[in-house]
């Protein structure tokens, strides 16, 4: 997935309940640094760790338009 191998420029977490949270992150696009990848993940607690159960990735072009890149469960 684009952006996950790199350290995101910014990331936020919103706790939904004790077992679930939404994670948002953004990073510059490798091939076009003026563009941005935005990733949203639904994560569930599994023991001591968080497991990603769904992901959507968007690309924001320099002109402000958005394109969905990836979605997974």
mmCIF file of the N, C-alpha and C atoms, coordinates in Angstrom:
data_MODEL
# 
_entry.id   MODEL 
# 
loop_
_atom_site.group_PDB 
_atom_site.id 
_atom_site.type_symbol 
_atom_site.label_atom_id 
_atom_site.label_alt_id 
_atom_site.label_comp_id 
_atom_site.label_asym_id 
_atom_site.label_entity_id 
_atom_site.label_seq_id 
_atom_site.pdbx_PDB_ins_code 
_atom_site.Cartn_x 
_atom_site.Cartn_y 
_atom_site.Cartn_z 
_atom_site.occupancy 
_atom_site.B_iso_or_equiv 
_atom_site.pdbx_formal_charge 
_atom_site.auth_seq_id 
_atom_site.auth_comp_id 
_atom_site.auth_asym_id 
_atom_site.auth_atom_id 
_atom_site.pdbx_PDB_model_num 
ATOM 1   N N  . UNK A 1 1  ? 0.832   -1.167 0.000  1.00 0.00 ? 1  UNK A N  1 
ATOM 2   C CA . UNK A 1 1  ? 0.000   0.000  0.000  1.00 0.00 ? 1  UNK A CA 1 
ATOM 3   C C  . UNK A 1 1  ? 0.884   1.241  0.000  1.00 0.00 ? 1  UNK A C  1 
ATOM 4   N N  . UNK A 1 2  ? 0.556   2.204  -0.770 1.00 0.00 ? 2  UNK A N  1 
ATOM 5   C CA . UNK A 1 2  ? 1.351   3.421  -0.862 1.00 0.00 ? 2  UNK A CA 1 
ATOM 6   C C  . UNK A 1 2  ? 1.320   4.145  0.469  1.00 0.00 ? 2  UNK A C  1 
ATOM 7   N N  . UNK A 1 3  ? 2.463   4.620  0.904  1.00 0.00 ? 3  UNK A N  1 
ATOM 8   C CA . UNK A 1 3  ? 2.522   5.445  2.092  1.00 0.00 ? 3  UNK A CA 1 
ATOM 9   C C  . UNK A 1 3  ? 2.710   4.673  3.392  1.00 0.00 ? 3  UNK A C  1 
ATOM 10  N N  . UNK A 1 4  ? 2.309   3.412  3.451  1.00 0.00 ? 4  UNK A N  1 
ATOM 11  C CA . UNK A 1 4  ? 2.422   2.693  4.703  1.00 0.00 ? 4  UNK A CA 1 
ATOM 12  C C  . UNK A 1 4  ? 3.860   2.320  5.025  1.00 0.00 ? 4  UNK A C  1 
ATOM 13  N N  . UNK A 1 5  ? 4.685   2.115  4.028  1.00 0.00 ? 5  UNK A N  1 
ATOM 14  C CA . UNK A 1 5  ? 6.079   1.775  4.275  1.00 0.00 ? 5  UNK A CA 1 
ATOM 15  C C  . UNK A 1 5  ? 6.860   2.984  4.784  1.00 0.00 ? 5  UNK A C  1 
ATOM 16  N N  . UNK A 1 6  ? 6.400   4.173  4.442  1.00 0.00 ? 6  UNK A N  1 
ATOM 17  C CA . UNK A 1 6  ? 7.045   5.396  4.892  1.00 0.00 ? 6  UNK A CA 1 
ATOM 18  C C  . UNK A 1 6  ? 6.393   5.871  6.180  1.00 0.00 ? 6  UNK A C  1 
ATOM 19  N N  . UNK A 1 7  ? 7.095   6.687  6.888  1.00 0.00 ? 7  UNK A N  1 
ATOM 20  C CA . UNK A 1 7  ? 6.527   7.294  8.083  1.00 0.00 ? 7  UNK A CA 1 
ATOM 21  C C  . UNK A 1 7  ? 5.580   8.412  7.655  1.00 0.00 ? 7  UNK A C  1 
ATOM 22  N N  . UNK A 1 8  ? 4.320   8.380  8.106  1.00 0.00 ? 8  UNK A N  1 
ATOM 23  C CA . UNK A 1 8  ? 3.385   9.416  7.691  1.00 0.00 ? 8  UNK A CA 1 
ATOM 24  C C  . UNK A 1 8  ? 3.792   10.785 8.238  1.00 0.00 ? 8  UNK A C  1 
ATOM 25  N N  . UNK A 1 9  ? 3.424   11.829 7.499  1.00 0.00 ? 9  UNK A N  1 
ATOM 26  C CA . UNK A 1 9  ? 3.709   13.188 7.961  1.00 0.00 ? 9  UNK A CA 1 
ATOM 27  C C  . UNK A 1 9  ? 2.842   13.537 9.156  1.00 0.00 ? 9  UNK A C  1 
ATOM 28  N N  . UNK A 1 10 ? 1.628   13.029 9.152  1.00 0.00 ? 10 UNK A N  1 
ATOM 29  C CA . UNK A 1 10 ? 0.725   13.286 10.262 1.00 0.00 ? 10 UNK A CA 1 
ATOM 30  C C  . UNK A 1 10 ? -0.166  12.076 10.465 1.00 0.00 ? 10 UNK A C  1 
ATOM 31  N N  . UNK A 1 11 ? -0.558  11.827 11.691 1.00 0.00 ? 11 UNK A N  1 
ATOM 32  C CA . UNK A 1 11 ? -1.492  10.746 11.966 1.00 0.00 ? 11 UNK A CA 1 
ATOM 33  C C  . UNK A 1 11 ? -2.331  11.099 13.186 1.00 0.00 ? 11 UNK A C  1 
ATOM 34  N N  . UNK A 1 12 ? -3.580  10.639 13.149 1.00 0.00 ? 12 UNK A N  1 
ATOM 35  C CA . UNK A 1 12 ? -4.538  10.898 14.213 1.00 0.00 ? 12 UNK A CA 1 
ATOM 36  C C  . UNK A 1 12 ? -5.303  9.617  14.502 1.00 0.00 ? 12 UNK A C  1 
ATOM 37  N N  . UNK A 1 13 ? -5.741  9.462  15.728 1.00 0.00 ? 13 UNK A N  1 
ATOM 38  C CA . UNK A 1 13 ? -6.559  8.332  16.127 1.00 0.00 ? 13 UNK A CA 1 
ATOM 39  C C  . UNK A 1 13 ? -7.802  8.843  16.828 1.00 0.00 ? 13 UNK A C  1 
ATOM 40  N N  . UNK A 1 14 ? -8.945  8.251  16.500 1.00 0.00 ? 14 UNK A N  1 
ATOM 41  C CA . UNK A 1 14 ? -10.202 8.577  17.152 1.00 0.00 ? 14 UNK A CA 1 
ATOM 42  C C  . UNK A 1 14 ? -10.717 7.290  17.768 1.00 0.00 ? 14 UNK A C  1 
ATOM 43  N N  . UNK A 1 15 ? -10.788 7.266  19.094 1.00 0.00 ? 15 UNK A N  1 
ATOM 44  C CA . UNK A 1 15 ? -11.257 6.070  19.799 1.00 0.00 ? 15 UNK A CA 1 
ATOM 45  C C  . UNK A 1 15 ? -12.779 5.999  19.674 1.00 0.00 ? 15 UNK A C  1 
ATOM 46  N N  . UNK A 1 16 ? -13.290 4.903  19.099 1.00 0.00 ? 16 UNK A N  1 
ATOM 47  C CA . UNK A 1 16 ? -14.732 4.721  18.939 1.00 0.00 ? 16 UNK A CA 1 
ATOM 48  C C  . UNK A 1 16 ? -15.344 4.082  20.181 1.00 0.00 ? 16 UNK A C  1 
ATOM 49  N N  . UNK A 1 17 ? -14.663 3.092  20.711 1.00 0.00 ? 17 UNK A N  1 
ATOM 50  C CA . UNK A 1 17 ? -15.038 2.433  21.963 1.00 0.00 ? 17 UNK A CA 1 
ATOM 51  C C  . UNK A 1 17 ? -13.783 1.733  22.475 1.00 0.00 ? 17 UNK A C  1 
ATOM 52  N N  . UNK A 1 18 ? -13.922 0.864  23.470 1.00 0.00 ? 18 UNK A N  1 
ATOM 53  C CA . UNK A 1 18 ? -12.733 0.225  24.041 1.00 0.00 ? 18 UNK A CA 1 
ATOM 54  C C  . UNK A 1 18 ? -12.037 -0.721 23.073 1.00 0.00 ? 18 UNK A C  1 
ATOM 55  N N  . UNK A 1 19 ? -12.753 -1.222 22.074 1.00 0.00 ? 19 UNK A N  1 
ATOM 56  C CA . UNK A 1 19 ? -12.197 -2.227 21.170 1.00 0.00 ? 19 UNK A CA 1 
ATOM 57  C C  . UNK A 1 19 ? -11.903 -1.731 19.758 1.00 0.00 ? 19 UNK A C  1 
ATOM 58  N N  . UNK A 1 20 ? -12.389 -0.532 19.385 1.00 0.00 ? 20 UNK A N  1 
ATOM 59  C CA . UNK A 1 20 ? -12.215 -0.051 18.012 1.00 0.00 ? 20 UNK A CA 1 
ATOM 60  C C  . UNK A 1 20 ? -11.765 1.409  17.982 1.00 0.00 ? 20 UNK A C  1 
ATOM 61  N N  . UNK A 1 21 ? -11.021 1.726  16.930 1.00 0.00 ? 21 UNK A N  1 
ATOM 62  C CA . UNK A 1 21 ? -10.610 3.111  16.701 1.00 0.00 ? 21 UNK A CA 1 
ATOM 63  C C  . UNK A 1 21 ? -10.460 3.340  15.208 1.00 0.00 ? 21 UNK A C  1 
ATOM 64  N N  . UNK A 1 22 ? -10.540 4.608  14.814 1.00 0.00 ? 22 UNK A N  1 
ATOM 65  C CA . UNK A 1 22 ? -10.249 5.027  13.444 1.00 0.00 ? 22 UNK A CA 1 
ATOM 66  C C  . UNK A 1 22 ? -8.876  5.672  13.451 1.00 0.00 ? 22 UNK A C  1 
ATOM 67  N N  . UNK A 1 23 ? -8.056  5.287  12.486 1.00 0.00 ? 23 UNK A N  1 
ATOM 68  C CA . UNK A 1 23 ? -6.716  5.857  12.351 1.00 0.00 ? 23 UNK A CA 1 
ATOM 69  C C  . UNK A 1 23 ? -6.646  6.582  11.010 1.00 0.00 ? 23 UNK A C  1 
ATOM 70  N N  . UNK A 1 24 ? -6.175  7.819  11.018 1.00 0.00 ? 24 UNK A N  1 
ATOM 71  C CA . UNK A 1 24 ? -6.009  8.620  9.810  1.00 0.00 ? 24 UNK A CA 1 
ATOM 72  C C  . UNK A 1 24 ? -4.543  9.009  9.698  1.00 0.00 ? 24 UNK A C  1 
ATOM 73  N N  . UNK A 1 25 ? -3.999  8.915  8.486  1.00 0.00 ? 25 UNK A N  1 
ATOM 74  C CA . UNK A 1 25 ? -2.630  9.370  8.273  1.00 0.00 ? 25 UNK A CA 1 
ATOM 75  C C  . UNK A 1 25 ? -2.513  9.963  6.880  1.00 0.00 ? 25 UNK A C  1 
ATOM 76  N N  . UNK A 1 26 ? -1.510  10.809 6.714  1.00 0.00 ? 26 UNK A N  1 
ATOM 77  C CA . UNK A 1 26 ? -1.258  11.390 5.393  1.00 0.00 ? 26 UNK A CA 1 
ATOM 78  C C  . UNK A 1 26 ? 0.245   11.470 5.171  1.00 0.00 ? 26 UNK A C  1 
ATOM 79  N N  . UNK A 1 27 ? 0.623   11.359 3.902  1.00 0.00 ? 27 UNK A N  1 
ATOM 80  C CA . UNK A 1 27 ? 2.027   11.462 3.521  1.00 0.00 ? 27 UNK A CA 1 
ATOM 81  C C  . UNK A 1 27 ? 2.105   11.980 2.091  1.00 0.00 ? 27 UNK A C  1 
ATOM 82  N N  . UNK A 1 28 ? 3.235   12.535 1.745  1.00 0.00 ? 28 UNK A N  1 
ATOM 83  C CA . UNK A 1 28 ? 3.456   13.021 0.385  1.00 0.00 ? 28 UNK A CA 1 
ATOM 84  C C  . UNK A 1 28 ? 3.546   11.842 -0.573 1.00 0.00 ? 28 UNK A C  1 
ATOM 85  N N  . UNK A 1 29 ? 3.013   12.013 -1.759 1.00 0.00 ? 29 UNK A N  1 
ATOM 86  C CA . UNK A 1 29 ? 3.094   10.995 -2.801 1.00 0.00 ? 29 UNK A CA 1 
ATOM 87  C C  . UNK A 1 29 ? 4.542   10.911 -3.292 1.00 0.00 ? 29 UNK A C  1 
ATOM 88  N N  . UNK A 1 30 ? 5.098   9.702  -3.391 1.00 0.00 ? 30 UNK A N  1 
ATOM 89  C CA . UNK A 1 30 ? 6.494   9.529  -3.824 1.00 0.00 ? 30 UNK A CA 1 
ATOM 90  C C  . UNK A 1 30 ? 6.720   10.064 -5.237 1.00 0.00 ? 30 UNK A C  1 
ATOM 91  N N  . UNK A 1 31 ? 5.830   9.699  -6.160 1.00 0.00 ? 31 UNK A N  1 
ATOM 92  C CA . UNK A 1 31 ? 6.055   10.067 -7.557 1.00 0.00 ? 31 UNK A CA 1 
ATOM 93  C C  . UNK A 1 31 ? 5.677   11.515 -7.854 1.00 0.00 ? 31 UNK A C  1 
ATOM 94  N N  . UNK A 1 32 ? 4.892   12.150 -6.975 1.00 0.00 ? 32 UNK A N  1 
ATOM 95  C CA . UNK A 1 32 ? 4.481   13.544 -7.174 1.00 0.00 ? 32 UNK A CA 1 
ATOM 96  C C  . UNK A 1 32 ? 4.398   14.210 -5.800 1.00 0.00 ? 32 UNK A C  1 
ATOM 97  N N  . UNK A 1 33 ? 5.508   14.765 -5.292 1.00 0.00 ? 33 UNK A N  1 
ATOM 98  C CA . UNK A 1 33 ? 5.540   15.329 -3.945 1.00 0.00 ? 33 UNK A CA 1 
ATOM 99  C C  . UNK A 1 33 ? 4.520   16.443 -3.680 1.00 0.00 ? 33 UNK A C  1 
ATOM 100 N N  . UNK A 1 34 ? 3.939   17.013 -4.736 1.00 0.00 ? 34 UNK A N  1 
ATOM 101 C CA . UNK A 1 34 ? 2.914   18.033 -4.496 1.00 0.00 ? 34 UNK A CA 1 
ATOM 102 C C  . UNK A 1 34 ? 1.548   17.389 -4.257 1.00 0.00 ? 34 UNK A C  1 
ATOM 103 N N  . UNK A 1 35 ? 1.441   16.071 -4.451 1.00 0.00 ? 35 UNK A N  1 
ATOM 104 C CA . UNK A 1 35 ? 0.220   15.328 -4.148 1.00 0.00 ? 35 UNK A CA 1 
ATOM 105 C C  . UNK A 1 35 ? 0.314   14.715 -2.756 1.00 0.00 ? 35 UNK A C  1 
ATOM 106 N N  . UNK A 1 36 ? -0.791  14.165 -2.270 1.00 0.00 ? 36 UNK A N  1 
ATOM 107 C CA . UNK A 1 36 ? -0.827  13.640 -0.912 1.00 0.00 ? 36 UNK A CA 1 
ATOM 108 C C  . UNK A 1 36 ? -1.648  12.351 -0.865 1.00 0.00 ? 36 UNK A C  1 
ATOM 109 N N  . UNK A 1 37 ? -1.162  11.368 -0.125 1.00 0.00 ? 37 UNK A N  1 
ATOM 110 C CA . UNK A 1 37 ? -1.912  10.148 0.145  1.00 0.00 ? 37 UNK A CA 1 
ATOM 111 C C  . UNK A 1 37 ? -2.562  10.277 1.507  1.00 0.00 ? 37 UNK A C  1 
ATOM 112 N N  . UNK A 1 38 ? -3.840  9.950  1.576  1.00 0.00 ? 38 UNK A N  1 
ATOM 113 C CA . UNK A 1 38 ? -4.590  9.989  2.828  1.00 0.00 ? 38 UNK A CA 1 
ATOM 114 C C  . UNK A 1 38 ? -5.115  8.574  3.072  1.00 0.00 ? 38 UNK A C  1 
ATOM 115 N N  . UNK A 1 39 ? -4.841  8.043  4.248  1.00 0.00 ? 39 UNK A N  1 
ATOM 116 C CA . UNK A 1 39 ? -5.217  6.675  4.575  1.00 0.00 ? 39 UNK A CA 1 
ATOM 117 C C  . UNK A 1 39 ? -6.095  6.692  5.825  1.00 0.00 ? 39 UNK A C  1 
ATOM 118 N N  . UNK A 1 40 ? -7.228  5.987  5.760  1.00 0.00 ? 40 UNK A N  1 
ATOM 119 C CA . UNK A 1 40 ? -8.106  5.803  6.917  1.00 0.00 ? 40 UNK A CA 1 
ATOM 120 C C  . UNK A 1 40 ? -8.197  4.308  7.184  1.00 0.00 ? 40 UNK A C  1 
ATOM 121 N N  . UNK A 1 41 ? -8.050  3.930  8.450  1.00 0.00 ? 41 UNK A N  1 
ATOM 122 C CA . UNK A 1 41 ? -8.101  2.520  8.814  1.00 0.00 ? 41 UNK A CA 1 
ATOM 123 C C  . UNK A 1 41 ? -9.034  2.327  10.001 1.00 0.00 ? 41 UNK A C  1 
ATOM 124 N N  . UNK A 1 42 ? -9.834  1.268  9.959  1.00 0.00 ? 42 UNK A N  1 
ATOM 125 C CA . UNK A 1 42 ? -10.593 0.828  11.117 1.00 0.00 ? 42 UNK A CA 1 
ATOM 126 C C  . UNK A 1 42 ? -9.741  -0.238 11.789 1.00 0.00 ? 42 UNK A C  1 
ATOM 127 N N  . UNK A 1 43 ? -9.456  -0.040 13.072 1.00 0.00 ? 43 UNK A N  1 
ATOM 128 C CA . UNK A 1 43 ? -8.599  -0.968 13.801 1.00 0.00 ? 43 UNK A CA 1 
ATOM 129 C C  . UNK A 1 43 ? -9.345  -1.504 15.017 1.00 0.00 ? 43 UNK A C  1 
ATOM 130 N N  . UNK A 1 44 ? -9.110  -2.776 15.317 1.00 0.00 ? 44 UNK A N  1 
ATOM 131 C CA . UNK A 1 44 ? -9.706  -3.430 16.486 1.00 0.00 ? 44 UNK A CA 1 
ATOM 132 C C  . UNK A 1 44 ? -8.596  -3.942 17.389 1.00 0.00 ? 44 UNK A C  1 
ATOM 133 N N  . UNK A 1 45 ? -8.874  -3.870 18.669 1.00 0.00 ? 45 UNK A N  1 
ATOM 134 C CA . UNK A 1 45 ? -7.906  -4.377 19.647 1.00 0.00 ? 45 UNK A CA 1 
ATOM 135 C C  . UNK A 1 45 ? -7.916  -5.904 19.596 1.00 0.00 ? 45 UNK A C  1 
ATOM 136 N N  . UNK A 1 46 ? -6.721  -6.467 19.522 1.00 0.00 ? 46 UNK A N  1 
ATOM 137 C CA . UNK A 1 46 ? -6.543  -7.917 19.565 1.00 0.00 ? 46 UNK A CA 1 
ATOM 138 C C  . UNK A 1 46 ? -5.472  -8.184 20.606 1.00 0.00 ? 46 UNK A C  1 
ATOM 139 N N  . UNK A 1 47 ? -5.897  -8.511 21.791 1.00 0.00 ? 47 UNK A N  1 
ATOM 140 C CA . UNK A 1 47 ? -4.953  -8.680 22.900 1.00 0.00 ? 47 UNK A CA 1 
ATOM 141 C C  . UNK A 1 47 ? -4.348  -7.334 23.256 1.00 0.00 ? 47 UNK A C  1 
ATOM 142 N N  . UNK A 1 48 ? -3.032  -7.253 23.205 1.00 0.00 ? 48 UNK A N  1 
ATOM 143 C CA . UNK A 1 48 ? -2.308  -6.015 23.524 1.00 0.00 ? 48 UNK A CA 1 
ATOM 144 C C  . UNK A 1 48 ? -2.109  -5.117 22.307 1.00 0.00 ? 48 UNK A C  1 
ATOM 145 N N  . UNK A 1 49 ? -2.434  -5.616 21.109 1.00 0.00 ? 49 UNK A N  1 
ATOM 146 C CA . UNK A 1 49 ? -2.139  -4.900 19.867 1.00 0.00 ? 49 UNK A CA 1 
ATOM 147 C C  . UNK A 1 49 ? -3.409  -4.451 19.164 1.00 0.00 ? 49 UNK A C  1 
ATOM 148 N N  . UNK A 1 50 ? -3.230  -3.619 18.125 1.00 0.00 ? 50 UNK A N  1 
ATOM 149 C CA . UNK A 1 50 ? -4.323  -3.189 17.258 1.00 0.00 ? 50 UNK A CA 1 
ATOM 150 C C  . UNK A 1 50 ? -4.185  -3.885 15.915 1.00 0.00 ? 50 UNK A C  1 
ATOM 151 N N  . UNK A 1 51 ? -5.291  -4.430 15.410 1.00 0.00 ? 51 UNK A N  1 
ATOM 152 C CA . UNK A 1 51 ? -5.322  -5.113 14.119 1.00 0.00 ? 51 UNK A CA 1 
ATOM 153 C C  . UNK A 1 51 ? -6.164  -4.293 13.151 1.00 0.00 ? 51 UNK A C  1 
ATOM 154 N N  . UNK A 1 52 ? -5.663  -4.057 11.950 1.00 0.00 ? 52 UNK A N  1 
ATOM 155 C CA . UNK A 1 52 ? -6.407  -3.308 10.941 1.00 0.00 ? 52 UNK A CA 1 
ATOM 156 C C  . UNK A 1 52 ? -7.415  -4.246 10.291 1.00 0.00 ? 52 UNK A C  1 
ATOM 157 N N  . UNK A 1 53 ? -8.693  -3.848 10.304 1.00 0.00 ? 53 UNK A N  1 
ATOM 158 C CA . UNK A 1 53 ? -9.748  -4.678 9.713  1.00 0.00 ? 53 UNK A CA 1 
ATOM 159 C C  . UNK A 1 53 ? -10.315 -4.066 8.437  1.00 0.00 ? 53 UNK A C  1 
ATOM 160 N N  . UNK A 1 54 ? -9.999  -2.822 8.146  1.00 0.00 ? 54 UNK A N  1 
ATOM 161 C CA . UNK A 1 54 ? -10.429 -2.184 6.914  1.00 0.00 ? 54 UNK A CA 1 
ATOM 162 C C  . UNK A 1 54 ? -9.602  -0.941 6.640  1.00 0.00 ? 54 UNK A C  1 
ATOM 163 N N  . UNK A 1 55 ? -9.307  -0.714 5.357  1.00 0.00 ? 55 UNK A N  1 
ATOM 164 C CA . UNK A 1 55 ? -8.479  0.429  4.952  1.00 0.00 ? 55 UNK A CA 1 
ATOM 165 C C  . UNK A 1 55 ? -9.046  1.050  3.690  1.00 0.00 ? 55 UNK A C  1 
ATOM 166 N N  . UNK A 1 56 ? -9.014  2.368  3.625  1.00 0.00 ? 56 UNK A N  1 
ATOM 167 C CA . UNK A 1 56 ? -9.304  3.081  2.387  1.00 0.00 ? 56 UNK A CA 1 
ATOM 168 C C  . UNK A 1 56 ? -8.178  4.093  2.189  1.00 0.00 ? 56 UNK A C  1 
ATOM 169 N N  . UNK A 1 57 ? -7.690  4.188  0.950  1.00 0.00 ? 57 UNK A N  1 
ATOM 170 C CA . UNK A 1 57 ? -6.594  5.107  0.640  1.00 0.00 ? 57 UNK A CA 1 
ATOM 171 C C  . UNK A 1 57 ? -7.028  6.034  -0.482 1.00 0.00 ? 57 UNK A C  1 
ATOM 172 N N  . UNK A 1 58 ? -6.805  7.317  -0.264 1.00 0.00 ? 58 UNK A N  1 
ATOM 173 C CA . UNK A 1 58 ? -7.167  8.347  -1.237 1.00 0.00 ? 58 UNK A CA 1 
ATOM 174 C C  . UNK A 1 58 ? -5.920  9.100  -1.674 1.00 0.00 ? 58 UNK A C  1 
ATOM 175 N N  . UNK A 1 59 ? -5.961  9.614  -2.892 1.00 0.00 ? 59 UNK A N  1 
ATOM 176 C CA . UNK A 1 59 ? -4.899  10.483 -3.403 1.00 0.00 ? 59 UNK A CA 1 
ATOM 177 C C  . UNK A 1 59 ? -5.502  11.858 -3.646 1.00 0.00 ? 59 UNK A C  1 
ATOM 178 N N  . UNK A 1 60 ? -4.880  12.881 -3.055 1.00 0.00 ? 60 UNK A N  1 
ATOM 179 C CA . UNK A 1 60 ? -5.305  14.264 -3.313 1.00 0.00 ? 60 UNK A CA 1 
ATOM 180 C C  . UNK A 1 60 ? -4.289  14.879 -4.248 1.00 0.00 ? 60 UNK A C  1 
ATOM 181 N N  . UNK A 1 61 ? -4.749  15.205 -5.454 1.00 0.00 ? 61 UNK A N  1 
ATOM 182 C CA . UNK A 1 61 ? -3.887  15.805 -6.473 1.00 0.00 ? 61 UNK A CA 1 
ATOM 183 C C  . UNK A 1 61 ? -3.617  17.271 -6.142 1.00 0.00 ? 61 UNK A C  1 
ATOM 184 N N  . UNK A 1 62 ? -2.577  17.839 -6.720 1.00 0.00 ? 62 UNK A N  1 
ATOM 185 C CA . UNK A 1 62 ? -2.257  19.245 -6.470 1.00 0.00 ? 62 UNK A CA 1 
ATOM 186 C C  . UNK A 1 62 ? -3.412  20.201 -6.802 1.00 0.00 ? 62 UNK A C  1 
ATOM 187 N N  . UNK A 1 63 ? -4.293  19.814 -7.731 1.00 0.00 ? 63 UNK A N  1 
ATOM 188 C CA . UNK A 1 63 ? -5.418  20.693 -8.072 1.00 0.00 ? 63 UNK A CA 1 
ATOM 189 C C  . UNK A 1 63 ? -6.596  20.539 -7.112 1.00 0.00 ? 63 UNK A C  1 
ATOM 190 N N  . UNK A 1 64 ? -6.454  19.699 -6.068 1.00 0.00 ? 64 UNK A N  1 
ATOM 191 C CA . UNK A 1 64 ? -7.493  19.553 -5.058 1.00 0.00 ? 64 UNK A CA 1 
ATOM 192 C C  . UNK A 1 64 ? -8.493  18.440 -5.339 1.00 0.00 ? 64 UNK A C  1 
ATOM 193 N N  . UNK A 1 65 ? -8.342  17.715 -6.439 1.00 0.00 ? 65 UNK A N  1 
ATOM 194 C CA . UNK A 1 65 ? -9.247  16.614 -6.722 1.00 0.00 ? 65 UNK A CA 1 
ATOM 195 C C  . UNK A 1 65 ? -8.779  15.359 -5.980 1.00 0.00 ? 65 UNK A C  1 
ATOM 196 N N  . UNK A 1 66 ? -9.719  14.457 -5.717 1.00 0.00 ? 66 UNK A N  1 
ATOM 197 C CA . UNK A 1 66 ? -9.437  13.229 -4.990 1.00 0.00 ? 66 UNK A CA 1 
ATOM 198 C C  . UNK A 1 66 ? -9.707  12.011 -5.851 1.00 0.00 ? 66 UNK A C  1 
ATOM 199 N N  . UNK A 1 67 ? -8.945  10.945 -5.608 1.00 0.00 ? 67 UNK A N  1 
ATOM 200 C CA . UNK A 1 67 ? -9.132  9.689  -6.310 1.00 0.00 ? 67 UNK A CA 1 
ATOM 201 C C  . UNK A 1 67 ? -8.930  8.564  -5.292 1.00 0.00 ? 67 UNK A C  1 
ATOM 202 N N  . UNK A 1 68 ? -9.843  7.597  -5.290 1.00 0.00 ? 68 UNK A N  1 
ATOM 203 C CA . UNK A 1 68 ? -9.690  6.451  -4.397 1.00 0.00 ? 68 UNK A CA 1 
ATOM 204 C C  . UNK A 1 68 ? -8.655  5.507  -4.983 1.00 0.00 ? 68 UNK A C  1 
ATOM 205 N N  . UNK A 1 69 ? -7.651  5.139  -4.186 1.00 0.00 ? 69 UNK A N  1 
ATOM 206 C CA . UNK A 1 69 ? -6.601  4.249  -4.642 1.00 0.00 ? 69 UNK A CA 1 
ATOM 207 C C  . UNK A 1 69 ? -6.848  2.815  -4.222 1.00 0.00 ? 69 UNK A C  1 
ATOM 208 N N  . UNK A 1 70 ? -7.062  2.595  -2.939 1.00 0.00 ? 70 UNK A N  1 
ATOM 209 C CA . UNK A 1 70 ? -7.200  1.237  -2.424 1.00 0.00 ? 70 UNK A CA 1 
ATOM 210 C C  . UNK A 1 70 ? -8.297  1.187  -1.372 1.00 0.00 ? 70 UNK A C  1 
ATOM 211 N N  . UNK A 1 71 ? -8.919  0.052  -1.306 1.00 0.00 ? 71 UNK A N  1 
ATOM 212 C CA . UNK A 1 71 ? -9.865  -0.244 -0.234 1.00 0.00 ? 71 UNK A CA 1 
ATOM 213 C C  . UNK A 1 71 ? -9.682  -1.717 0.071  1.00 0.00 ? 71 UNK A C  1 
ATOM 214 N N  . UNK A 1 72 ? -9.598  -2.064 1.325  1.00 0.00 ? 72 UNK A N  1 
ATOM 215 C CA . UNK A 1 72 ? -9.434  -3.471 1.675  1.00 0.00 ? 72 UNK A CA 1 
ATOM 216 C C  . UNK A 1 72 ? -10.134 -3.772 2.976  1.00 0.00 ? 72 UNK A C  1 
ATOM 217 N N  . UNK A 1 73 ? -10.403 -5.036 3.170  1.00 0.00 ? 73 UNK A N  1 
ATOM 218 C CA . UNK A 1 73 ? -11.024 -5.497 4.426  1.00 0.00 ? 73 UNK A CA 1 
ATOM 219 C C  . UNK A 1 73 ? -10.118 -6.493 5.083  1.00 0.00 ? 73 UNK A C  1 
# 
